[in-house]
Amino acid sequence: MTERDGFGSGFLVGTVVGSIIGGVVGAIVASRQNQNTSPETHSLSEDEEGMETARRSLEDKISQLNLAIDDVRQQLGETGQNPTQD
């Protein structure tokens, strides 16, 4: 019976000690992951800003191209309407 009592108390002590060690290791790992995540989050926001700048630049270029296309259409339309004036 003493072996069973020893086993029960040993099991209880092992469970408590294991929980404490597991909690400490988990806290250390979690803090390291948070430290590693912070630069990625900052880098991600910089990437988003860069993409927004590129998007605006592309929109400006598309607008310029559309204006140029409209000008050419007007010139071609004027030329096509008056072929006998030469």
C-alpha positions in Angstrom: 0.0 0.0 0.0 2.9 2.4 0.6 4.0 2.0 -3.0 0.6 3.1 -4.1 0.7 6.1 -1.8 4.2 7.0 -3.0 3.1 6.6 -6.6 0.1 8.9 -6.1 2.1 11.6 -4.4 4.9 11.3 -6.9 2.4 11.5 -9.8 0.9 14.7 -8.2 4.3 16.3 -7.7 5.3 15.4 -11.3 2.1 16.9 -12.7 2.6 20.2 -10.8 6.3 20.4 -11.7 5.6 19.5 -15.3 2.9 22.1 -15.5 5.2 24.8 -14.1 8.0 23.9 -16.5 5.6 23.8 -19.4 4.2 27.2 -18.6 7.6 28.8 -18.4 8.7 27.2 -21.7 5.4 28.3 -23.3 5.8 31.9 -22.1 9.4 32.0 -23.5 8.4 30.6 -26.9 5.4 33.0 -27.1 7.5 36.1 -26.3 10.1 35.1 -29.0 7.3 34.6 -31.5 6.0 38.1 -30.7 9.4 39.6 -31.1 9.8 37.9 -34.5 6.3 39.0 -35.6 6.7 42.7 -34.9 9.3 43.4 -37.7 7.2 41.4 -40.2 4.1 43.5 -39.3 6.1 46.7 -39.8 7.5 45.4 -43.1 4.0 44.4 -44.2 2.7 47.9 -43.6 5.6 49.3 -45.6 4.8 46.8 -48.4 1.2 48.0 -48.4 2.3 51.6 -48.6 4.5 50.7 -51.6 1.7 48.9 -53.3 -0.6 51.9 -52.8 2.0 54.2 -54.3 2.4 51.9 -57.3 -1.3 51.7 -57.7 -1.7 55.4 -57.8 1.1 55.8 -60.2 -0.5 53.2 -62.5 -3.8 55.0 -62.3 -2.1 58.2 -63.3 -0.5 56.6 -66.3 -3.7 55.0 -67.4 -5.4 58.3 -67.2 -2.7 59.9 -69.3 -3.0 57.1 -71.9 -6.8 57.5 -72.0 -6.4 61.3 -72.7 -3.9 60.5 -75.4 -6.2 58.0 -77.0 -9.1 60.5 -76.9 -6.9 63.2 -78.6 -5.9 60.7 -81.4 -9.6 59.8 -81.9 -10.5 63.4 -82.2 -7.7 64.1 -84.7 -8.7 61.0 -86.7 -12.4 62.0 -86.6 -11.6 65.5 -87.8 -9.5 64.1 -90.7 -12.2 61.6 -91.6 -14.9 64.2 -91.7 -13.1 66.6 -94.1 -11.4 64.5 -96.8 -12.3 66.9 -99.6 -10.8 70.1 -98.2 -7.3 69.4 -99.7 
